[in-house]
Amino acid sequence: MLDMQKKLTNPFYAIMSMPATAMGFALCVQIAALSWILNTKYGLDIHEVGLVWIAGPAAGILGQVIVGAISDNVWFWGGRRRPFIIIGSVIAALMILALPYIDVINDSLGAPSLIGVAITVALTMDLAINVSFNPTRTLIADLTPQGEKRTKGYTLMQTVSGFFGVMAYLIGALINNYFLIYFGGAFVLIAGLVPLLFIEEPKELINIVETKEGEKVLVNSETNTSEFLKICLAHSFSWVGIQTMFVYTFFYIKEVIFGYSSTAEIPNEISNNIGMNIGIAFAILNAVGFLGPTLLLEPLTRKIGRVKTHMFCVFLMAIGYGLLSVFGKTTIMLYVFMAIIGIGWGSIVSLPFAIMSEVVNQNKMGLFMGLFNLSVVIPQLVASGLGSFIESQPNKNMIFIISAVTLAISGVLWILVKEQQIPDSKNVDDPLKDKILDASN
């Protein structure tokens, strides 16, 4: 084990974050380019694009749970999470590179419908991302003690991942989405595989808690099922709104800001401009999202707790969506409200994982991380199935009305979640207190 891992130095936190960053980058490529390329190059309408987006989350329902459960109980290629990160990174990179060649693949296979090939590519890509996201996030819980260091692990993960996410959107906006796709394929492969050379996984999964006095102890680890379910329910409503934004913002920009109907063919110049606007909008979202966790959220969690901090961010995100639905008629206003929404985004992709990881059995973290992902993929299915409804609406601000309402419901549900207390050393049972873990173990 390298010294930086023993001491949990900041460079190690950054390295530990890179596999999750690779999957986050793949997701950014998917968000920035998938709807754009399906509509502008292959001519799919809103309903068909929604069907393509449904494929991945549908596969993720089984993929994350199965992979999580398996990874808790296997050991090969030098780890329990490592093999699935390797496999997922390779497949995700290949599927990203396949996006510009869906028509070529369709012709070479003699497939009767291009949408079938598009769904297959999207399904495989999203399944690979889902398969890898679980172990990359679970790895952080495996390598950090419960408490502030674990919170730091997840917030720094979002800082690193968000930084590269901003790069992804800026590449698409300032160069073009095709370059983003080719660059993204290479980046996902490198960032997913190389950091694993510097990480040693623990062979035994144990529940380590760092007390308020900084003492590391072993504690009994039982799952609090009711709290786990409350966290999942609250998180799920957030993702209905977020996925609605990711899938349909392209059509909002096309109709509301550029004045073209969702089914209209548009010149290449307009298509590129829309792609640029999407890139800038989501770059702003991610810029705030990666700066917020370290600069704002982590210090705030130490004062008011993780649950209250996250609840505040979710309500703020709902307000941002509501304002966007009313006033987001220009690109400038779109960017302004994306910045507000970005505060909530930074919290949603970091704090819930830290909160959830402390109410479940450490020995089954992969399984519960997979089950927790159902609060992401099922809402993604719901949002991706809204294509026909949104297409029938005369005003596409309905996209952000849906997001505002579901985020507001999520905020209310987070009120019901209890903050997990970090114990004082004096309150830890003596037999367990004697098992103080040295950082070198």
C-alpha positions as CSV (number, residue, x, y, z in Angstrom):
1,M,0.0,0.0,0.0
2,L,1.4,3.4,-0.9
3,D,2.1,5.9,1.9
4,M,-0.4,8.4,0.4
5,Q,-3.2,5.8,0.8
6,K,-2.2,5.0,4.3
7,K,-2.4,8.6,5.3
8,L,-5.4,9.5,3.1
9,T,-3.6,12.5,1.6
10,N,-5.3,14.9,-0.8
11,P,-3.4,13.5,-3.8
12,F,-4.8,10.1,-2.9
13,Y,-8.3,11.5,-2.6
14,A,-7.9,12.9,-6.1
15,I,-6.6,9.5,-7.5
16,M,-9.4,7.6,-5.7
17,S,-11.9,10.0,-7.5
18,M,-10.6,9.4,-11.0
19,P,-12.5,6.2,-11.8
20,A,-15.7,7.9,-10.9
21,T,-14.6,10.9,-12.9
22,A,-14.1,8.7,-15.9
23,M,-17.7,7.5,-15.6
24,G,-18.9,11.0,-15.0
25,F,-17.1,12.2,-18.1
26,A,-18.8,9.4,-20.1
27,L,-22.1,10.6,-18.8
28,C,-21.3,14.2,-19.8
29,V,-20.5,13.1,-23.3
30,Q,-23.8,11.2,-23.3
31,I,-25.7,14.3,-22.1
32,A,-24.0,16.7,-24.4
33,A,-24.0,14.7,-27.6
34,L,-26.6,11.9,-27.5
35,S,-29.8,13.8,-28.0
36,W,-28.0,16.3,-30.3
37,I,-26.6,13.6,-32.6
38,L,-29.8,11.5,-32.7
39,N,-31.9,14.5,-33.8
40,T,-29.5,16.4,-36.1
41,K,-27.6,13.5,-37.8
42,Y,-30.1,10.7,-37.6
43,G,-33.4,12.6,-37.6
44,L,-35.0,11.0,-34.5
45,D,-37.9,13.1,-33.0
46,I,-38.5,13.8,-29.2
47,H,-40.4,10.5,-28.7
48,E,-37.7,8.4,-30.4
49,V,-34.9,10.1,-28.5
50,G,-36.8,9.4,-25.3
51,L,-36.9,5.7,-26.2
52,V,-33.2,5.7,-26.7
53,W,-32.6,7.3,-23.3
54,I,-34.9,4.7,-21.7
55,A,-32.7,1.8,-22.7
56,G,-29.8,2.5,-20.4
57,P,-31.6,3.1,-17.2
58,A,-33.7,0.0,-17.9
59,A,-30.5,-2.1,-18.0
60,G,-29.1,-0.3,-15.0
61,I,-32.0,-1.5,-12.8
62,L,-30.5,-5.0,-12.8
63,G,-26.9,-4.2,-13.7
64,Q,-26.1,-2.1,-10.6
65,V,-27.7,-4.4,-8.1
66,I,-26.2,-7.5,-9.6
67,V,-22.7,-6.1,-10.0
68,G,-22.9,-4.5,-6.5
69,A,-23.9,-7.8,-4.9
70,I,-21.3,-9.8,-6.8
71,S,-18.5,-7.3,-6.0
72,D,-19.1,-7.7,-2.3
73,N,-18.3,-11.3,-2.5
74,V,-15.6,-11.8,-5.1
75,W,-11.9,-11.1,-5.4
76,F,-10.0,-11.3,-8.7
77,W,-7.6,-9.1,-10.7
78,G,-6.4,-7.7,-7.4
79,G,-9.7,-6.4,-6.0
80,R,-13.4,-6.7,-5.7
81,R,-14.4,-3.4,-7.3
82,R,-11.4,-3.2,-9.7
83,P,-12.5,-5.9,-12.2
84,F,-15.9,-4.2,-12.8
85,I,-14.3,-0.7,-13.2
86,I,-11.9,-2.1,-15.8
87,I,-14.7,-3.9,-17.8
88,G,-17.0,-0.9,-17.6
89,S,-14.4,1.6,-18.6
90,V,-13.4,-0.3,-21.7
91,I,-17.0,-0.9,-22.9
92,A,-18.1,2.7,-22.2
93,A,-15.1,4.1,-24.2
94,L,-15.9,1.8,-27.2
95,M,-19.6,2.8,-27.2
96,I,-18.8,6.5,-27.0
97,L,-16.6,6.1,-30.1
98,A,-19.5,4.3,-31.8
99,L,-21.9,7.2,-31.6
100,P,-20.9,8.9,-34.8
101,Y,-21.1,5.6,-36.7
102,I,-24.5,4.3,-35.7
103,D,-25.6,4.6,-39.4
104,V,-22.5,2.8,-40.6
105,I,-23.2,0.0,-38.0
106,N,-26.8,-0.1,-39.1
107,D,-25.9,-0.5,-42.8
108,S,-23.2,-3.1,-42.1
109,L,-25.6,-5.2,-40.1
110,G,-28.5,-4.7,-42.5
111,A,-30.7,-3.8,-39.6
112,P,-34.3,-2.8,-40.5
113,S,-34.4,0.2,-38.2
114,L,-31.7,2.7,-37.3
115,I,-33.4,3.4,-33.9
116,G,-32.8,-0.2,-33.0
117,V,-29.0,0.2,-33.4
118,A,-29.1,3.5,-31.6
119,I,-30.9,1.9,-28.7
120,T,-28.4,-1.0,-28.6
121,V,-25.4,1.4,-28.6
122,A,-27.0,3.6,-25.9
123,L,-28.0,0.6,-23.9
124,T,-24.5,-0.9,-23.9
125,M,-22.9,2.5,-23.2
126,D,-25.3,3.3,-20.3
127,L,-25.0,-0.2,-18.9
128,A,-21.2,0.1,-18.9
129,I,-21.5,3.4,-17.1
130,N,-23.9,2.0,-14.6
131,V,-21.8,-1.1,-14.1
132,S,-18.8,1.0,-13.3
133,F,-20.4,3.8,-11.4
134,N,-21.4,1.4,-8.6
135,P,-17.9,0.1,-7.8
136,T,-16.2,3.5,-8.3
137,R,-18.5,5.1,-5.7
138,T,-18.4,2.0,-3.4
139,L,-14.6,2.1,-3.6
140,I,-14.6,5.4,-1.8
141,A,-16.6,4.0,1.1
142,D,-14.3,0.9,1.2
143,L,-11.2,3.2,1.6
144,T,-12.5,5.8,4.0
145,P,-13.7,5.7,7.6
146,Q,-17.2,6.7,8.4
147,G,-17.4,10.4,9.3
148,E,-15.8,13.6,7.9
149,K,-13.2,11.7,5.9
150,R,-15.9,9.8,4.0
151,T,-17.8,13.1,3.4
152,K,-14.6,14.5,2.1
153,G,-14.1,11.5,-0.2
154,Y,-17.5,12.1,-1.8
155,T,-17.3,15.8,-2.0
156,L,-13.8,15.8,-3.4
157,M,-15.0,13.1,-5.9
158,Q,-17.5,15.6,-7.1
159,T,-15.0,18.4,-7.3
160,V,-12.6,16.3,-9.4
161,S,-15.4,14.8,-11.5
162,G,-17.2,18.1,-11.9
163,F,-14.0,19.9,-13.1
164,F,-13.5,17.4,-15.9
165,G,-17.3,17.5,-16.6
166,V,-16.9,21.2,-17.2
167,M,-14.0,20.5,-19.6
168,A,-16.3,18.0,-21.5
169,Y,-19.1,20.6,-22.0
170,L,-16.6,23.3,-23.0
171,I,-15.0,21.0,-25.5
172,G,-18.4,20.4,-27.1
173,A,-19.3,24.1,-27.0
174,L,-16.0,25.6,-28.1
175,I,-14.8,23.0,-30.6
176,N,-17.6,20.6,-31.4
177,N,-19.4,17.5,-30.2
178,Y,-17.6,15.2,-32.6
179,F,-14.2,16.1,-31.1
180,L,-15.8,15.7,-27.6
181,I,-16.8,12.1,-28.6
182,Y,-13.3,11.1,-29.7
183,F,-11.6,12.8,-26.8
184,G,-14.1,11.4,-24.4
185,G,-13.5,7.8,-25.5
186,A,-9.8,8.1,-24.8
187,F,-10.2,10.0,-21.6
188,V,-12.7,7.4,-20.1
189,L,-10.3,4.6,-20.9
190,I,-7.2,6.3,-19.3
191,A,-9.0,7.8,-16.3
192,G,-10.8,4.6,-15.6
193,L,-7.8,2.3,-15.7
194,V,-4.5,4.1,-14.8
195,P,-5.5,5.2,-11.2
196,L,-6.2,1.6,-10.3
197,L,-2.4,1.1,-10.4
198,F,-2.1,3.3,-7.3
199,I,-5.0,1.9,-5.2
200,E,-4.9,-1.2,-3.0
201,E,-8.3,-2.5,-2.0
202,P,-8.9,-3.9,1.5
203,K,-9.5,-7.7,1.4
204,E,-11.8,-7.5,4.5
205,L,-14.8,-5.1,4.5
206,I,-15.2,-3.6,8.0
207,N,-17.1,-0.7,9.4
208,I,-14.5,1.9,10.5
209,V,-15.7,5.1,12.3
210,E,-13.6,8.1,13.0
211,T,-14.9,9.6,16.3
212,K,-15.1,13.3,17.0
213,E,-11.7,13.1,18.7
214,G,-10.2,11.6,15.5
215,E,-9.9,8.1,16.9
216,K,-10.5,5.2,14.4
217,V,-12.6,2.4,15.9
218,L,-14.5,-0.7,14.7
219,V,-18.2,-0.6,15.3
220,N,-21.1,-2.9,14.7
221,S,-22.6,-2.4,11.3
222,E,-26.3,-3.1,10.8
223,T,-28.5,-1.7,8.1
224,N,-31.1,0.8,9.2
225,T,-33.7,-0.2,6.6
226,S,-36.3,2.5,7.3
227,E,-33.7,5.3,6.9
228,F,-32.3,3.7,3.8
229,L,-35.7,3.6,2.2
230,K,-36.4,7.3,3.2
231,I,-33.1,8.3,1.6
232,C,-33.9,6.4,-1.6
233,L,-37.4,7.9,-1.9
234,A,-36.2,11.5,-1.4
235,H,-33.3,11.0,-3.8
236,S,-35.6,9.5,-6.5
237,F,-37.8,12.6,-6.9
238,S,-34.6,14.7,-7.4
239,W,-33.7,12.5,-10.3
240,V,-37.0,12.7,-12.1
241,G,-36.4,16.4,-12.5
242,I,-32.7,16.1,-13.3
243,Q,-33.1,13.5,-16.0
244,T,-36.0,15.5,-17.5
245,M,-33.5,18.4,-17.8
246,F,-30.8,16.2,-19.3
247,V,-32.9,14.6,-21.9
248,Y,-35.1,17.4,-23.1
249,T,-33.1,20.7,-22.7
250,F,-31.9,20.3,-26.3
251,F,-35.6,20.6,-27.4
252,Y,-36.2,23.6,-25.1
253,I,-33.3,25.5,-26.6
254,K,-34.4,24.5,-30.1
255,E,-38.0,25.7,-29.7
256,V,-38.0,28.4,-27.1
257,I,-34.6,30.1,-27.7
258,F,-34.1,29.4,-31.4
259,G,-37.7,29.3,-32.5
260,Y,-37.7,26.0,-34.4
261,S,-40.3,23.2,-33.8
262,S,-39.0,20.0,-32.4
263,T,-39.6,18.2,-35.7
264,A,-38.2,20.8,-38.0
265,E,-35.0,20.2,-39.9
266,I,-32.4,22.9,-39.1
267,P,-29.3,24.1,-40.9
268,N,-26.0,22.8,-39.8
269,E,-25.0,26.2,-38.5
270,I,-28.1,26.3,-36.2
271,S,-27.5,22.8,-35.1
272,N,-23.9,23.6,-34.1
273,N,-25.2,26.8,-32.3
274,I,-27.7,24.7,-30.3
275,G,-24.9,22.2,-29.5
276,M,-22.7,25.1,-28.3
277,N,-25.5,26.5,-26.1
278,I,-26.1,23.0,-24.5
279,G,-22.4,22.7,-23.9
280,I,-22.1,26.1,-22.2
281,A,-25.3,25.6,-20.1
282,F,-24.1,22.3,-18.8
283,A,-20.5,23.6,-18.3
284,I,-21.9,26.3,-16.0
285,L,-24.0,23.7,-14.2
286,N,-21.0,21.6,-13.6
287,A,-18.6,24.5,-12.8
288,V,-20.8,25.5,-9.9
289,G,-21.4,21.8,-9.2
290,F,-17.7,21.0,-8.8
291,L,-16.8,24.2,-6.9
292,G,-19.7,24.0,-4.5
293,P,-19.0,20.7,-2.6
294,T,-15.5,21.6,-1.5
295,L,-15.9,25.4,-1.0
296,L,-19.4,25.5,0.4
297,L,-21.0,22.1,1.1
298,E,-18.3,20.4,3.1
299,P,-17.8,23.3,5.5
300,L,-21.5,23.7,5.8
301,T,-22.0,20.0,6.7
302,R,-19.7,20.4,9.6
303,K,-21.9,23.2,11.0
304,I,-25.5,22.0,10.3
305,G,-25.0,18.4,9.1
306,R,-25.2,16.6,5.8
307,V,-28.9,16.1,5.6
308,K,-29.9,19.7,6.3
309,T,-27.2,20.9,3.9
310,H,-28.5,18.7,1.1
311,M,-32.1,19.6,1.8
312,F,-31.3,23.3,1.5
313,C,-29.5,22.6,-1.9
314,V,-32.5,20.6,-3.2
315,F,-35.0,23.4,-2.4
316,L,-32.6,25.9,-4.0
317,M,-32.5,23.7,-7.1
318,A,-36.3,23.6,-7.3
319,I,-36.4,27.4,-7.1
320,G,-33.9,27.6,-9.9
321,Y,-36.0,25.3,-12.2
322,G,-39.1,27.4,-11.4
323,L,-37.4,30.6,-12.4
324,L,-36.0,29.0,-15.5
325,S,-39.4,27.9,-16.6
326,V,-40.7,31.5,-16.4
327,F,-37.8,33.7,-17.3
328,G,-35.4,31.4,-19.3
329,K,-36.3,32.8,-22.8
330,T,-32.7,33.8,-23.7
331,T,-29.4,32.0,-23.6
332,I,-28.1,34.5,-20.9
333,M,-31.0,33.8,-18.6
334,L,-30.6,30.1,-19.3
335,Y,-27.0,30.3,-18.1
336,V,-27.9,32.3,-15.0
337,F,-30.5,29.8,-13.8
338,M,-28.2,26.9,-14.6
339,A,-25.7,28.4,-12.2
340,I,-28.3,28.4,-9.4
341,I,-29.3,24.8,-10.3
342,G,-25.6,23.8,-10.2
343,I,-25.5,24.3,-6.4
344,G,-28.1,21.6,-6.0
345,W,-26.4,19.4,-8.7
346,G,-23.1,19.5,-6.8
347,S,-24.9,18.3,-3.7
348,I,-27.0,15.6,-5.4
349,V,-24.0,13.8,-6.8
350,S,-22.0,13.8,-3.6
351,L,-23.8,14.1,-0.3
352,P,-26.5,11.4,-0.7
353,F,-23.8,8.8,-1.2
354,A,-22.1,9.8,2.1
355,I,-25.4,9.9,3.9
356,M,-26.6,6.5,2.5
357,S,-23.2,4.8,3.2
358,E,-23.6,5.3,6.9
359,V,-26.9,3.6,7.4
360,V,-26.1,0.3,5.7
361,N,-23.9,-2.7,6.5
362,Q,-20.4,-2.1,5.3
363,N,-20.0,-5.7,4.3
364,K,-22.8,-5.3,1.8
365,M,-22.0,-1.8,0.6
366,G,-21.9,-2.9,-3.1
367,L,-25.3,-4.4,-2.9
368,F,-26.8,-1.4,-1.1
369,M,-25.1,1.0,-3.5
370,G,-26.8,-0.9,-6.3
371,L,-30.1,-0.8,-4.6
372,F,-29.6,3.0,-4.0
373,N,-29.0,3.4,-7.7
374,L,-32.6,2.3,-8.3
375,S,-33.5,5.7,-6.9
376,V,-31.7,7.1,-9.9
377,V,-32.4,4.7,-12.8
378,I,-36.2,4.2,-12.1
379,P,-36.7,8.0,-12.1
380,Q,-34.6,8.2,-15.3
381,L,-37.0,5.7,-16.9
382,V,-40.0,7.9,-15.8
383,A,-38.4,11.0,-17.2
384,S,-37.3,9.4,-20.4
385,G,-40.8,8.2,-21.0
386,L,-42.2,11.7,-20.9
387,G,-41.2,12.4,-24.5
388,S,-44.7,12.1,-26.0
389,F,-46.2,14.3,-23.2
390,I,-43.6,17.0,-23.6
391,E,-43.8,16.9,-27.4
392,S,-47.6,17.6,-27.1
393,Q,-47.1,20.7,-24.9
394,P,-47.4,24.0,-26.8
395,N,-44.7,25.5,-24.5
396,K,-41.6,23.5,-23.7
397,N,-41.1,25.3,-20.4
398,M,-43.1,22.3,-19.1
399,I,-39.7,20.6,-19.1
400,F,-38.5,22.8,-16.2
401,I,-41.9,22.9,-14.5
402,I,-41.7,19.2,-14.1
403,S,-38.2,19.5,-12.7
404,A,-39.2,22.3,-10.2
405,V,-42.1,20.3,-8.9
406,T,-40.2,17.0,-8.4
407,L,-37.3,18.7,-6.8
408,A,-39.6,20.5,-4.4
409,I,-41.2,17.2,-3.4
410,S,-37.7,15.7,-2.9
411,G,-36.8,18.6,-0.6
412,V,-39.9,17.9,1.6
413,L,-39.0,14.2,1.8
414,W,-35.4,15.0,2.9
415,I,-37.0,16.6,6.0
416,L,-37.9,13.1,7.1
417,V,-34.3,11.8,7.0
418,K,-32.4,11.7,10.3
419,E,-28.8,12.8,10.5
420,Q,-26.4,10.0,11.6
421,Q,-24.4,11.1,14.7
422,I,-20.6,10.5,14.9
423,P,-19.9,9.0,18.3
424,D,-17.6,10.4,21.0
425,S,-14.8,8.0,22.0
426,K,-16.3,7.7,25.5
427,N,-19.6,6.4,24.1
428,V,-18.0,3.6,22.1
429,D,-18.3,0.1,23.7
430,D,-15.0,-0.9,25.4
431,P,-14.5,-4.2,23.4
432,L,-14.8,-2.2,20.2
433,K,-12.9,0.8,21.4
434,D,-9.9,-1.5,22.0
435,K,-9.8,-2.3,18.3
436,I,-8.4,1.1,17.3
437,L,-7.2,0.9,13.8
438,D,-3.8,2.3,12.8
439,A,-3.9,4.2,9.6
440,S,-1.4,1.7,8.1
441,N,-3.8,-1.2,8.4
